[in-house]
């Protein structure tokens, strides 16, 4: 049994929303697989430090995002961005 959590209650400007490892989120025009937590970011929405997550692209990475792709192919996104997108029903963004 894996003792690491796979769901996190992540704060964003509208409250808190669960973020689950393995679920997909639509950001920057493509779907991303939420792969693993990556630490904490300062949040511009005045929440304080918010978890960040390594995400795997499930499509071609837009040229505006290419510079952020890590050696392992992931991109780190701030958790409040992910939580807000999921709370809105994950519309095309």
PDB file of N, CA, C and O in Angstrom:
ATOM      1  N   UNK A   1       0.836  -1.175   0.000  1.00  0.00           N
ATOM      2  CA  UNK A   1       0.000   0.000   0.000  1.00  0.00           C
ATOM      3  C   UNK A   1       0.886   1.246   0.000  1.00  0.00           C
ATOM      4  O   UNK A   1       1.827   1.348   0.787  1.00  0.00           O
ATOM      5  N   UNK A   2       0.580   2.178  -0.878  1.00  0.00           N
ATOM      6  CA  UNK A   2       1.371   3.399  -1.019  1.00  0.00           C
ATOM      7  C   UNK A   2       0.919   4.414   0.030  1.00  0.00           C
ATOM      8  O   UNK A   2      -0.245   4.815   0.025  1.00  0.00           O
ATOM      9  N   UNK A   3       1.816   4.843   0.938  1.00  0.00           N
ATOM     10  CA  UNK A   3       1.416   5.790   1.991  1.00  0.00           C
ATOM     11  C   UNK A   3       1.283   7.236   1.512  1.00  0.00           C
ATOM     12  O   UNK A   3       0.779   8.082   2.251  1.00  0.00           O
ATOM     13  N   UNK A   4       1.727   7.534   0.287  1.00  0.00           N
ATOM     14  CA  UNK A   4       1.646   8.903  -0.205  1.00  0.00           C
ATOM     15  C   UNK A   4       0.215   9.233  -0.620  1.00  0.00           C
ATOM     16  O   UNK A   4      -0.460   8.400  -1.224  1.00  0.00           O
ATOM     17  N   UNK A   5      -0.250  10.435  -0.302  1.00  0.00           N
ATOM     18  CA  UNK A   5      -1.610  10.814  -0.716  1.00  0.00           C
ATOM     19  C   UNK A   5      -1.689  10.988  -2.227  1.00  0.00           C
ATOM     20  O   UNK A   5      -0.700  11.332  -2.874  1.00  0.00           O
ATOM     21  N   UNK A   6      -2.874  10.747  -2.786  1.00  0.00           N
ATOM     22  CA  UNK A   6      -3.058  10.976  -4.221  1.00  0.00           C
ATOM     23  C   UNK A   6      -4.141  12.023  -4.482  1.00  0.00           C
ATOM     24  O   UNK A   6      -4.511  12.271  -5.630  1.00  0.00           O
ATOM     25  N   UNK A   7      -4.643  12.631  -3.412  1.00  0.00           N
ATOM     26  CA  UNK A   7      -5.607  13.715  -3.556  1.00  0.00           C
ATOM     27  C   UNK A   7      -5.249  14.820  -2.573  1.00  0.00           C
ATOM     28  O   UNK A   7      -4.904  14.559  -1.421  1.00  0.00           O
ATOM     29  N   UNK A   8      -5.338  16.059  -3.051  1.00  0.00           N
ATOM     30  CA  UNK A   8      -4.943  17.208  -2.249  1.00  0.00           C
ATOM     31  C   UNK A   8      -6.044  18.263  -2.316  1.00  0.00           C
ATOM     32  O   UNK A   8      -6.568  18.547  -3.393  1.00  0.00           O
ATOM     33  N   UNK A   9      -6.390  18.838  -1.183  1.00  0.00           N
ATOM     34  CA  UNK A   9      -7.381  19.906  -1.114  1.00  0.00           C
ATOM     35  C   UNK A   9      -6.624  21.218  -1.308  1.00  0.00           C
ATOM     36  O   UNK A   9      -6.010  21.721  -0.367  1.00  0.00           O
ATOM     37  N   UNK A  10      -6.660  21.776  -2.518  1.00  0.00           N
ATOM     38  CA  UNK A  10      -5.797  22.899  -2.893  1.00  0.00           C
ATOM     39  C   UNK A  10      -6.570  24.217  -2.853  1.00  0.00           C
ATOM     40  O   UNK A  10      -7.627  24.330  -3.474  1.00  0.00           O
ATOM     41  N   UNK A  11      -6.055  25.215  -2.130  1.00  0.00           N
ATOM     42  CA  UNK A  11      -6.719  26.515  -2.094  1.00  0.00           C
ATOM     43  C   UNK A  11      -6.534  27.278  -3.407  1.00  0.00           C
ATOM     44  O   UNK A  11      -5.508  27.167  -4.078  1.00  0.00           O
ATOM     45  N   UNK A  12      -7.553  28.046  -3.742  1.00  0.00           N
ATOM     46  CA  UNK A  12      -7.488  28.974  -4.878  1.00  0.00           C
ATOM     47  C   UNK A  12      -8.371  30.154  -4.503  1.00  0.00           C
ATOM     48  O   UNK A  12      -8.965  30.149  -3.425  1.00  0.00           O
ATOM     49  N   UNK A  13      -8.473  31.154  -5.349  1.00  0.00           N
ATOM     50  CA  UNK A  13      -9.173  32.383  -4.974  1.00  0.00           C
ATOM     51  C   UNK A  13     -10.649  32.170  -4.643  1.00  0.00           C
ATOM     52  O   UNK A  13     -11.244  33.007  -3.963  1.00  0.00           O
ATOM     53  N   UNK A  14     -11.254  31.080  -5.101  1.00  0.00           N
ATOM     54  CA  UNK A  14     -12.668  30.812  -4.821  1.00  0.00           C
ATOM     55  C   UNK A  14     -12.903  29.858  -3.664  1.00  0.00           C
ATOM     56  O   UNK A  14     -14.047  29.481  -3.409  1.00  0.00           O
ATOM     57  N   UNK A  15     -11.862  29.460  -2.960  1.00  0.00           N
ATOM     58  CA  UNK A  15     -12.001  28.528  -1.839  1.00  0.00           C
ATOM     59  C   UNK A  15     -10.965  27.424  -1.934  1.00  0.00           C
ATOM     60  O   UNK A  15      -9.769  27.699  -2.039  1.00  0.00           O
ATOM     61  N   UNK A  16     -11.415  26.173  -1.899  1.00  0.00           N
ATOM     62  CA  UNK A  16     -10.534  25.009  -2.045  1.00  0.00           C
ATOM     63  C   UNK A  16     -11.196  24.032  -3.005  1.00  0.00           C
ATOM     64  O   UNK A  16     -12.421  23.975  -3.116  1.00  0.00           O
ATOM     65  N   UNK A  17     -10.359  23.266  -3.696  1.00  0.00           N
ATOM     66  CA  UNK A  17     -10.884  22.259  -4.615  1.00  0.00           C
ATOM     67  C   UNK A  17      -9.941  21.064  -4.611  1.00  0.00           C
ATOM     68  O   UNK A  17      -8.724  21.240  -4.572  1.00  0.00           O
ATOM     69  N   UNK A  18     -10.492  19.835  -4.651  1.00  0.00           N
ATOM     70  CA  UNK A  18      -9.613  18.664  -4.681  1.00  0.00           C
ATOM     71  C   UNK A  18      -8.877  18.534  -6.013  1.00  0.00           C
ATOM     72  O   UNK A  18      -9.452  18.723  -7.085  1.00  0.00           O
ATOM     73  N   UNK A  19      -7.606  18.212  -5.914  1.00  0.00           N
ATOM     74  CA  UNK A  19      -6.769  17.922  -7.080  1.00  0.00           C
ATOM     75  C   UNK A  19      -6.252  16.502  -6.881  1.00  0.00           C
ATOM     76  O   UNK A  19      -5.613  16.200  -5.873  1.00  0.00           O
ATOM     77  N   UNK A  20      -6.534  15.634  -7.853  1.00  0.00           N
ATOM     78  CA  UNK A  20      -6.150  14.223  -7.746  1.00  0.00           C
ATOM     79  C   UNK A  20      -5.041  13.901  -8.734  1.00  0.00           C
ATOM     80  O   UNK A  20      -5.093  14.305  -9.895  1.00  0.00           O
ATOM     81  N   UNK A  21      -4.045  13.174  -8.266  1.00  0.00           N
ATOM     82  CA  UNK A  21      -3.009  12.689  -9.168  1.00  0.00           C
ATOM     83  C   UNK A  21      -3.663  11.731 -10.154  1.00  0.00           C
ATOM     84  O   UNK A  21      -4.491  10.906  -9.769  1.00  0.00           O
ATOM     85  N   UNK A  22      -3.295  11.840 -11.415  1.00  0.00           N
ATOM     86  CA  UNK A  22      -3.858  10.977 -12.441  1.00  0.00           C
ATOM     87  C   UNK A  22      -5.051  11.571 -13.172  1.00  0.00           C
ATOM     88  O   UNK A  22      -5.466  11.034 -14.199  1.00  0.00           O
ATOM     89  N   UNK A  23      -5.614  12.664 -12.668  1.00  0.00           N
ATOM     90  CA  UNK A  23      -6.721  13.288 -13.392  1.00  0.00           C
ATOM     91  C   UNK A  23      -6.171  14.256 -14.417  1.00  0.00           C
ATOM     92  O   UNK A  23      -4.999  14.630 -14.361  1.00  0.00           O
ATOM     93  N   UNK A  24      -7.010  14.661 -15.351  1.00  0.00           N
ATOM     94  CA  UNK A  24      -6.555  15.588 -16.375  1.00  0.00           C
ATOM     95  C   UNK A  24      -7.137  16.976 -16.138  1.00  0.00           C
ATOM     96  O   UNK A  24      -8.221  17.137 -15.577  1.00  0.00           O
ATOM     97  N   UNK A  25      -6.378  17.967 -16.588  1.00  0.00           N
ATOM     98  CA  UNK A  25      -6.792  19.361 -16.500  1.00  0.00           C
ATOM     99  C   UNK A  25      -6.461  20.020 -17.836  1.00  0.00           C
ATOM    100  O   UNK A  25      -5.430  19.725 -18.441  1.00  0.00           O
ATOM    101  N   UNK A  26      -7.322  20.897 -18.286  1.00  0.00           N
ATOM    102  CA  UNK A  26      -7.110  21.592 -19.571  1.00  0.00           C
ATOM    103  C   UNK A  26      -6.506  22.956 -19.290  1.00  0.00           C
ATOM    104  O   UNK A  26      -7.146  23.813 -18.681  1.00  0.00           O
ATOM    105  N   UNK A  27      -5.263  23.156 -19.738  1.00  0.00           N
ATOM    106  CA  UNK A  27      -4.545  24.415 -19.553  1.00  0.00           C
ATOM    107  C   UNK A  27      -3.792  24.748 -20.832  1.00  0.00           C
ATOM    108  O   UNK A  27      -3.210  23.866 -21.462  1.00  0.00           O
ATOM    109  N   UNK A  28      -3.803  25.998 -21.209  1.00  0.00           N
ATOM    110  CA  UNK A  28      -3.057  26.466 -22.378  1.00  0.00           C
ATOM    111  C   UNK A  28      -3.410  25.701 -23.652  1.00  0.00           C
ATOM    112  O   UNK A  28      -2.551  25.467 -24.502  1.00  0.00           O
ATOM    113  N   UNK A  29      -4.668  25.318 -23.777  1.00  0.00           N
ATOM    114  CA  UNK A  29      -5.143  24.696 -25.011  1.00  0.00           C
ATOM    115  C   UNK A  29      -4.938  23.205 -25.150  1.00  0.00           C
ATOM    116  O   UNK A  29      -5.337  22.631 -26.163  1.00  0.00           O
ATOM    117  N   UNK A  30      -4.327  22.550 -24.164  1.00  0.00           N
ATOM    118  CA  UNK A  30      -4.182  21.089 -24.230  1.00  0.00           C
ATOM    119  C   UNK A  30      -4.517  20.469 -22.881  1.00  0.00           C
ATOM    120  O   UNK A  30      -4.592  21.159 -21.865  1.00  0.00           O
ATOM    121  N   UNK A  31      -4.715  19.161 -22.889  1.00  0.00           N
ATOM    122  CA  UNK A  31      -4.949  18.429 -21.649  1.00  0.00           C
ATOM    123  C   UNK A  31      -3.617  18.014 -21.044  1.00  0.00           C
ATOM    124  O   UNK A  31      -2.666  17.674 -21.748  1.00  0.00           O
ATOM    125  N   UNK A  32      -3.580  18.052 -19.719  1.00  0.00           N
ATOM    126  CA  UNK A  32      -2.389  17.659 -18.957  1.00  0.00           C
ATOM    127  C   UNK A  32      -2.784  16.602 -17.942  1.00  0.00           C
ATOM    128  O   UNK A  32      -3.844  16.699 -17.324  1.00  0.00           O
ATOM    129  N   UNK A  33      -1.950  15.603 -17.767  1.00  0.00           N
ATOM    130  CA  UNK A  33      -2.134  14.602 -16.723  1.00  0.00           C
ATOM    131  C   UNK A  33      -1.429  15.118 -15.473  1.00  0.00           C
ATOM    132  O   UNK A  33      -0.234  15.411 -15.509  1.00  0.00           O
ATOM    133  N   UNK A  34      -2.151  15.227 -14.387  1.00  0.00           N
ATOM    134  CA  UNK A  34      -1.546  15.683 -13.131  1.00  0.00           C
ATOM    135  C   UNK A  34      -0.748  14.507 -12.578  1.00  0.00           C
ATOM    136  O   UNK A  34      -1.315  13.502 -12.149  1.00  0.00           O
ATOM    137  N   UNK A  35       0.566  14.648 -12.596  1.00  0.00           N
ATOM    138  CA  UNK A  35       1.470  13.526 -12.349  1.00  0.00           C
ATOM    139  C   UNK A  35       1.916  13.408 -10.892  1.00  0.00           C
ATOM    140  O   UNK A  35       1.772  12.342 -10.293  1.00  0.00           O
ATOM    141  N   UNK A  36       2.450  14.471 -10.316  1.00  0.00           N
ATOM    142  CA  UNK A  36       2.944  14.402  -8.938  1.00  0.00           C
ATOM    143  C   UNK A  36       3.113  15.802  -8.367  1.00  0.00           C
ATOM    144  O   UNK A  36       3.295  16.765  -9.112  1.00  0.00           O
ATOM    145  N   UNK A  37       3.051  15.915  -7.015  1.00  0.00           N
ATOM    146  CA  UNK A  37       3.308  17.220  -6.399  1.00  0.00           C
ATOM    147  C   UNK A  37       4.775  17.598  -6.583  1.00  0.00           C
ATOM    148  O   UNK A  37       5.642  16.733  -6.703  1.00  0.00           O
ATOM    149  N   UNK A  38       5.035  18.906  -6.604  1.00  0.00           N
ATOM    150  CA  UNK A  38       6.404  19.365  -6.859  1.00  0.00           C
ATOM    151  C   UNK A  38       6.908  20.360  -5.828  1.00  0.00           C
ATOM    152  O   UNK A  38       7.996  20.908  -6.004  1.00  0.00           O
ATOM    153  N   UNK A  39       6.182  20.611  -4.785  1.00  0.00           N
ATOM    154  CA  UNK A  39       6.615  21.600  -3.814  1.00  0.00           C
ATOM    155  C   UNK A  39       5.581  22.694  -3.700  1.00  0.00           C
ATOM    156  O   UNK A  39       4.383  22.444  -3.839  1.00  0.00           O
ATOM    157  N   UNK A  40       6.041  23.914  -3.448  1.00  0.00           N
ATOM    158  CA  UNK A  40       5.131  25.036  -3.245  1.00  0.00           C
ATOM    159  C   UNK A  40       5.581  26.241  -4.042  1.00  0.00           C
ATOM    160  O   UNK A  40       6.775  26.464  -4.242  1.00  0.00           O
ATOM    161  N   UNK A  41       4.603  27.019  -4.497  1.00  0.00           N
ATOM    162  CA  UNK A  41       4.824  28.291  -5.182  1.00  0.00           C
ATOM    163  C   UNK A  41       4.247  29.392  -4.323  1.00  0.00           C
ATOM    164  O   UNK A  41       3.327  29.158  -3.539  1.00  0.00           O
ATOM    165  N   UNK A  42       4.786  30.598  -4.468  1.00  0.00           N
ATOM    166  CA  UNK A  42       4.097  31.777  -3.953  1.00  0.00           C
ATOM    167  C   UNK A  42       2.898  31.987  -4.862  1.00  0.00           C
ATOM    168  O   UNK A  42       3.033  31.921  -6.083  1.00  0.00           O
ATOM    169  N   UNK A  43       1.744  32.235  -4.295  1.00  0.00           N
ATOM    170  CA  UNK A  43       0.532  32.401  -5.086  1.00  0.00           C
ATOM    171  C   UNK A  43       0.191  33.867  -5.272  1.00  0.00           C
ATOM    172  O   UNK A  43       0.085  34.603  -4.291  1.00  0.00           O
ATOM    173  N   UNK A  44       0.017  34.306  -6.510  1.00  0.00           N
ATOM    174  CA  UNK A  44      -0.339  35.702  -6.746  1.00  0.00           C
ATOM    175  C   UNK A  44      -1.755  36.050  -6.301  1.00  0.00           C
ATOM    176  O   UNK A  44      -2.118  37.225  -6.268  1.00  0.00           O
ATOM    177  N   UNK A  45      -2.550  35.055  -5.962  1.00  0.00           N
ATOM    178  CA  UNK A  45      -3.923  35.337  -5.527  1.00  0.00           C
ATOM    179  C   UNK A  45      -3.990  35.585  -4.022  1.00  0.00           C
ATOM    180  O   UNK A  45      -5.067  35.516  -3.430  1.00  0.00           O
ATOM    181  N   UNK A  46      -2.849  35.873  -3.402  1.00  0.00           N
ATOM    182  CA  UNK A  46      -2.760  36.234  -1.977  1.00  0.00           C
ATOM    183  C   UNK A  46      -3.184  35.121  -1.031  1.00  0.00           C
ATOM    184  O   UNK A  46      -3.611  35.385   0.094  1.00  0.00           O
ATOM    185  N   UNK A  47      -3.068  33.876  -1.485  1.00  0.00           N
ATOM    186  CA  UNK A  47      -3.410  32.747  -0.625  1.00  0.00           C
ATOM    187  C   UNK A  47      -2.198  32.354   0.226  1.00  0.00           C
ATOM    188  O   UNK A  47      -2.342  31.716   1.269  1.00  0.00           O
ATOM    189  N   UNK A  48      -1.028  32.734  -0.222  1.00  0.00           N
ATOM    190  CA  UNK A  48       0.206  32.293   0.423  1.00  0.00           C
ATOM    191  C   UNK A  48       0.834  31.212  -0.441  1.00  0.00           C
ATOM    192  O   UNK A  48       0.609  31.183  -1.651  1.00  0.00           O
ATOM    193  N   UNK A  49       1.608  30.335   0.151  1.00  0.00           N
ATOM    194  CA  UNK A  49       2.224  29.244  -0.611  1.00  0.00           C
ATOM    195  C   UNK A  49       1.192  28.217  -1.021  1.00  0.00           C
ATOM    196  O   UNK A  49       0.362  27.813  -0.206  1.00  0.00           O
ATOM    197  N   UNK A  50       1.230  27.791  -2.267  1.00  0.00           N
ATOM    198  CA  UNK A  50       0.292  26.809  -2.802  1.00  0.00           C
ATOM    199  C   UNK A  50       1.088  25.688  -3.444  1.00  0.00           C
ATOM    200  O   UNK A  50       2.119  25.931  -4.072  1.00  0.00           O
ATOM    201  N   UNK A  51       0.609  24.457  -3.286  1.00  0.00           N
ATOM    202  CA  UNK A  51       1.281  23.318  -3.905  1.00  0.00           C
ATOM    203  C   UNK A  51       1.414  23.525  -5.402  1.00  0.00           C
ATOM    204  O   UNK A  51       0.551  24.126  -6.040  1.00  0.00           O
ATOM    205  N   UNK A  52       2.499  23.023  -5.946  1.00  0.00           N
ATOM    206  CA  UNK A  52       2.660  22.969  -7.392  1.00  0.00           C
ATOM    207  C   UNK A  52       2.654  21.500  -7.797  1.00  0.00           C
ATOM    208  O   UNK A  52       2.927  20.617  -6.984  1.00  0.00           O
ATOM    209  N   UNK A  53       2.337  21.252  -9.070  1.00  0.00           N
ATOM    210  CA  UNK A  53       2.230  19.885  -9.560  1.00  0.00           C
ATOM    211  C   UNK A  53       2.958  19.747 -10.885  1.00  0.00           C
ATOM    212  O   UNK A  53       2.890  20.632 -11.738  1.00  0.00           O
ATOM    213  N   UNK A  54       3.662  18.620 -11.052  1.00  0.00           N
ATOM    214  CA  UNK A  54       4.268  18.266 -12.334  1.00  0.00           C
ATOM    215  C   UNK A  54       3.170  17.648 -13.182  1.00  0.00           C
ATOM    216  O   UNK A  54       2.472  16.731 -12.749  1.00  0.00           O
ATOM    217  N   UNK A  55       3.030  18.164 -14.398  1.00  0.00           N
ATOM    218  CA  UNK A  55       1.989  17.689 -15.299  1.00  0.00           C
ATOM    219  C   UNK A  55       2.612  17.193 -16.601  1.00  0.00           C
ATOM    220  O   UNK A  55       3.590  17.756 -17.093  1.00  0.00           O
ATOM    221  N   UNK A  56       2.026  16.129 -17.147  1.00  0.00           N
ATOM    222  CA  UNK A  56       2.495  15.532 -18.394  1.00  0.00           C
ATOM    223  C   UNK A  56       1.560  15.986 -19.514  1.00  0.00           C
ATOM    224  O   UNK A  56       0.345  15.830 -19.393  1.00  0.00           O
ATOM    225  N   UNK A  57       2.098  16.543 -20.598  1.00  0.00           N
ATOM    226  CA  UNK A  57       1.234  16.974 -21.698  1.00  0.00           C
ATOM    227  C   UNK A  57       0.618  15.775 -22.418  1.00  0.00           C
ATOM    228  O   UNK A  57       1.288  14.772 -22.665  1.00  0.00           O
ATOM    229  N   UNK A  58      -0.666  15.894 -22.749  1.00  0.00           N
ATOM    230  CA  UNK A  58      -1.358  14.846 -23.499  1.00  0.00           C
ATOM    231  C   UNK A  58      -1.655  15.358 -24.913  1.00  0.00           C
ATOM    232  O   UNK A  58      -2.735  15.128 -25.457  1.00  0.00           O
ATOM    233  N   UNK A  59      -0.707  16.032 -25.474  1.00  0.00           N
ATOM    234  CA  UNK A  59      -0.818  16.616 -26.805  1.00  0.00           C
ATOM    235  C   UNK A  59       0.427  17.434 -27.059  1.00  0.00           C
ATOM    236  O   UNK A  59       1.350  17.452 -26.245  1.00  0.00           O
ATOM    237  N   UNK A  60       0.448  18.113 -28.193  1.00  0.00           N
ATOM    238  CA  UNK A  60       1.594  18.944 -28.529  1.00  0.00           C
ATOM    239  C   UNK A  60       1.633  20.168 -27.624  1.00  0.00           C
ATOM    240  O   UNK A  60       0.636  20.878 -27.487  1.00  0.00           O
ATOM    241  N   UNK A  61       2.775  20.413 -27.013  1.00  0.00           N
ATOM    242  CA  UNK A  61       2.953  21.561 -26.126  1.00  0.00           C
ATOM    243  C   UNK A  61       2.993  22.828 -26.978  1.00  0.00           C
ATOM    244  O   UNK A  61       3.760  22.901 -27.938  1.00  0.00           O
ATOM    245  N   UNK A  62       2.170  23.832 -26.634  1.00  0.00           N
ATOM    246  CA  UNK A  62       2.204  25.090 -27.386  1.00  0.00           C
ATOM    247  C   UNK A  62       3.592  25.734 -27.319  1.00  0.00           C
ATOM    248  O   UNK A  62       4.302  25.583 -26.324  1.00  0.00           O
ATOM    249  N   UNK A  63       3.970  26.441 -28.361  1.00  0.00           N
ATOM    250  CA  UNK A  63       5.295  27.063 -28.413  1.00  0.00           C
ATOM    251  C   UNK A  63       5.520  28.026 -27.247  1.00  0.00           C
ATOM    252  O   UNK A  63       6.657  28.211 -26.813  1.00  0.00           O
ATOM    253  N   UNK A  64       4.449  28.644 -26.734  1.00  0.00           N
ATOM    254  CA  UNK A  64       4.581  29.574 -25.608  1.00  0.00           C
ATOM    255  C   UNK A  64       4.930  28.871 -24.303  1.00  0.00           C
ATOM    256  O   UNK A  64       5.356  29.518 -23.346  1.00  0.00           O
ATOM    257  N   UNK A  65       4.757  27.563 -24.255  1.00  0.00           N
ATOM    258  CA  UNK A  65       5.023  26.778 -23.044  1.00  0.00           C
ATOM    259  C   UNK A  65       6.312  25.959 -23.169  1.00  0.00           C
ATOM    260  O   UNK A  65       6.845  25.504 -22.156  1.00  0.00           O
ATOM    261  N   UNK A  66       6.818  25.764 -24.377  1.00  0.00           N
ATOM    262  CA  UNK A  66       7.982  24.895 -24.605  1.00  0.00           C
ATOM    263  C   UNK A  66       9.155  25.202 -23.690  1.00  0.00           C
ATOM    264  O   UNK A  66       9.843  24.282 -23.247  1.00  0.00           O
ATOM    265  N   UNK A  67       9.397  26.465 -23.399  1.00  0.00           N
ATOM    266  CA  UNK A  67      10.544  26.836 -22.566  1.00  0.00           C
ATOM    267  C   UNK A  67      10.433  26.312 -21.132  1.00  0.00           C
ATOM    268  O   UNK A  67      11.433  26.265 -20.416  1.00  0.00           O
ATOM    269  N   UNK A  68       9.233  25.920 -20.708  1.00  0.00           N
ATOM    270  CA  UNK A  68       9.016  25.450 -19.340  1.00  0.00           C
ATOM    271  C   UNK A  68       9.046  23.930 -19.212  1.00  0.00           C
ATOM    272  O   UNK A  68       8.930  23.407 -18.104  1.00  0.00           O
ATOM    273  N   UNK A  69       9.198  23.221 -20.311  1.00  0.00           N
ATOM    274  CA  UNK A  69       9.213  21.761 -20.269  1.00  0.00           C
ATOM    275  C   UNK A  69      10.524  21.290 -19.633  1.00  0.00           C
ATOM    276  O   UNK A  69      11.614  21.651 -20.075  1.00  0.00           O
ATOM    277  N   UNK A  70      10.386  20.481 -18.595  1.00  0.00           N
ATOM    278  CA  UNK A  70      11.549  19.932 -17.890  1.00  0.00           C
ATOM    279  C   UNK A  70      12.159  18.772 -18.688  1.00  0.00           C
ATOM    280  O   UNK A  70      11.564  18.296 -19.656  1.00  0.00           O
ATOM    281  N   UNK A  71      13.329  18.331 -18.280  1.00  0.00           N
ATOM    282  CA  UNK A  71      14.006  17.221 -18.962  1.00  0.00           C
ATOM    283  C   UNK A  71      13.168  15.946 -18.993  1.00  0.00           C
ATOM    284  O   UNK A  71      13.277  15.148 -19.924  1.00  0.00           O
ATOM    285  N   UNK A  72      12.336  15.760 -17.975  1.00  0.00           N
ATOM    286  CA  UNK A  72      11.500  14.552 -17.928  1.00  0.00           C
ATOM    287  C   UNK A  72      10.207  14.706 -18.727  1.00  0.00           C
ATOM    288  O   UNK A  72       9.375  13.798 -18.730  1.00  0.00           O
ATOM    289  N   UNK A  73      10.027  15.842 -19.402  1.00  0.00           N
ATOM    290  CA  UNK A  73       8.858  16.071 -20.231  1.00  0.00           C
ATOM    291  C   UNK A  73       7.689  16.716 -19.509  1.00  0.00           C
ATOM    292  O   UNK A  73       6.662  16.993 -20.129  1.00  0.00           O
ATOM    293  N   UNK A  74       7.819  16.960 -18.218  1.00  0.00           N
ATOM    294  CA  UNK A  74       6.734  17.566 -17.456  1.00  0.00           C
ATOM    295  C   UNK A  74       6.851  19.086 -17.440  1.00  0.00           C
ATOM    296  O   UNK A  74       7.899  19.657 -17.741  1.00  0.00           O
ATOM    297  N   UNK A  75       5.747  19.713 -17.080  1.00  0.00           N
ATOM    298  CA  UNK A  75       5.710  21.150 -16.846  1.00  0.00           C
ATOM    299  C   UNK A  75       5.117  21.342 -15.461  1.00  0.00           C
ATOM    300  O   UNK A  75       4.133  20.689 -15.112  1.00  0.00           O
ATOM    301  N   UNK A  76       5.702  22.227 -14.672  1.00  0.00           N
ATOM    302  CA  UNK A  76       5.210  22.492 -13.323  1.00  0.00           C
ATOM    303  C   UNK A  76       4.181  23.617 -13.387  1.00  0.00           C
ATOM    304  O   UNK A  76       4.454  24.706 -13.890  1.00  0.00           O
ATOM    305  N   UNK A  77       2.990  23.324 -12.863  1.00  0.00           N
ATOM    306  CA  UNK A  77       1.928  24.328 -12.779  1.00  0.00           C
ATOM    307  C   UNK A  77       1.605  24.599 -11.316  1.00  0.00           C
ATOM    308  O   UNK A  77       1.666  23.702 -10.475  1.00  0.00           O
ATOM    309  N   UNK A  78       1.265  25.840 -11.031  1.00  0.00           N
ATOM    310  CA  UNK A  78       0.845  26.232  -9.695  1.00  0.00           C
ATOM    311  C   UNK A  78      -0.510  25.588  -9.386  1.00  0.00           C
ATOM    312  O   UNK A  78      -1.415  25.594 -10.220  1.00  0.00           O
ATOM    313  N   UNK A  79      -0.635  25.040  -8.192  1.00  0.00           N
ATOM    314  CA  UNK A  79      -1.848  24.329  -7.807  1.00  0.00           C
ATOM    315  C   UNK A  79      -3.105  25.172  -7.820  1.00  0.00           C
ATOM    316  O   UNK A  79      -4.186  24.654  -8.098  1.00  0.00           O
ATOM    317  N   UNK A  80      -2.990  26.480  -7.523  1.00  0.00           N
ATOM    318  CA  UNK A  80      -4.220  27.279  -7.522  1.00  0.00           C
ATOM    319  C   UNK A  80      -4.766  27.452  -8.936  1.00  0.00           C
ATOM    320  O   UNK A  80      -5.977  27.589  -9.115  1.00  0.00           O
ATOM    321  N   UNK A  81      -3.898  27.448  -9.940  1.00  0.00           N
ATOM    322  CA  UNK A  81      -4.353  27.492 -11.332  1.00  0.00           C
ATOM    323  C   UNK A  81      -5.108  26.212 -11.675  1.00  0.00           C
ATOM    324  O   UNK A  81      -6.170  26.258 -12.296  1.00  0.00           O
ATOM    325  N   UNK A  82      -4.559  25.079 -11.269  1.00  0.00           N
ATOM    326  CA  UNK A  82      -5.202  23.790 -11.525  1.00  0.00           C
ATOM    327  C   UNK A  82      -6.529  23.695 -10.781  1.00  0.00           C
ATOM    328  O   UNK A  82      -7.542  23.310 -11.363  1.00  0.00           O
ATOM    329  N   UNK A  83      -6.526  24.048  -9.489  1.00  0.00           N
ATOM    330  CA  UNK A  83      -7.750  23.962  -8.685  1.00  0.00           C
ATOM    331  C   UNK A  83      -8.851  24.855  -9.249  1.00  0.00           C
ATOM    332  O   UNK A  83     -10.008  24.440  -9.327  1.00  0.00           O
ATOM    333  N   UNK A  84      -8.500  26.069  -9.640  1.00  0.00           N
ATOM    334  CA  UNK A  84      -9.492  26.991 -10.197  1.00  0.00           C
ATOM    335  C   UNK A  84     -10.071  26.439 -11.495  1.00  0.00           C
ATOM    336  O   UNK A  84     -11.279  26.520 -11.718  1.00  0.00           O
ATOM    337  N   UNK A  85      -9.228  25.883 -12.343  1.00  0.00           N
ATOM    338  CA  UNK A  85      -9.700  25.327 -13.606  1.00  0.00           C
ATOM    339  C   UNK A  85     -10.632  24.137 -13.366  1.00  0.00           C
ATOM    340  O   UNK A  85     -11.676  24.028 -14.010  1.00  0.00           O
ATOM    341  N   UNK A  86     -10.266  23.262 -12.458  1.00  0.00           N
ATOM    342  CA  UNK A  86     -11.116  22.109 -12.155  1.00  0.00           C
ATOM    343  C   UNK A  86     -12.440  22.545 -11.526  1.00  0.00           C
ATOM    344  O   UNK A  86     -13.489  21.973 -11.823  1.00  0.00           O
ATOM    345  N   UNK A  87     -12.390  23.548 -10.663  1.00  0.00           N
ATOM    346  CA  UNK A  87     -13.607  24.035 -10.008  1.00  0.00           C
ATOM    347  C   UNK A  87     -14.576  24.645 -11.016  1.00  0.00           C
ATOM    348  O   UNK A  87     -15.789  24.603 -10.814  1.00  0.00           O
ATOM    349  N   UNK A  88     -14.050  25.209 -12.096  1.00  0.00           N
ATOM    350  CA  UNK A  88     -14.896  25.795 -13.146  1.00  0.00           C
ATOM    351  C   UNK A  88     -15.424  24.738 -14.110  1.00  0.00           C
ATOM    352  O   UNK A  88     -16.125  25.080 -15.062  1.00  0.00           O
ATOM    353  N   UNK A  89     -15.112  23.491 -13.895  1.00  0.00           N
ATOM    354  CA  UNK A  89     -15.585  22.443 -14.775  1.00  0.00           C
ATOM    355  C   UNK A  89     -14.641  22.124 -15.912  1.00  0.00           C
ATOM    356  O   UNK A  89     -15.008  21.411 -16.846  1.00  0.00           O
ATOM    357  N   UNK A  90     -13.419  22.650 -15.842  1.00  0.00           N
ATOM    358  CA  UNK A  90     -12.355  22.319 -16.785  1.00  0.00           C
ATOM    359  C   UNK A  90     -12.666  22.761 -18.223  1.00  0.00           C
ATOM    360  O   UNK A  90     -12.471  21.975 -19.151  1.00  0.00           O
ATOM    361  N   UNK A  91     -13.143  23.996 -18.431  1.00  0.00           N
ATOM    362  CA  UNK A  91     -13.438  24.444 -19.801  1.00  0.00           C
ATOM    363  C   UNK A  91     -12.150  24.657 -20.605  1.00  0.00           C
ATOM    364  O   UNK A  91     -11.058  24.719 -20.040  1.00  0.00           O
ATOM    365  N   UNK A  92     -12.295  24.766 -21.917  1.00  0.00           N
ATOM    366  CA  UNK A  92     -11.133  25.047 -22.756  1.00  0.00           C
ATOM    367  C   UNK A  92     -10.579  26.400 -22.344  1.00  0.00           C
ATOM    368  O   UNK A  92     -11.335  27.356 -22.172  1.00  0.00           O
ATOM    369  N   UNK A  93      -9.258  26.487 -22.184  1.00  0.00           N
ATOM    370  CA  UNK A  93      -8.640  27.683 -21.604  1.00  0.00           C
ATOM    371  C   UNK A  93      -7.477  28.117 -22.412  1.00  0.00           C
ATOM    372  O   UNK A  93      -6.829  29.109 -22.078  1.00  0.00           O
TER     373      UNK A  93
END
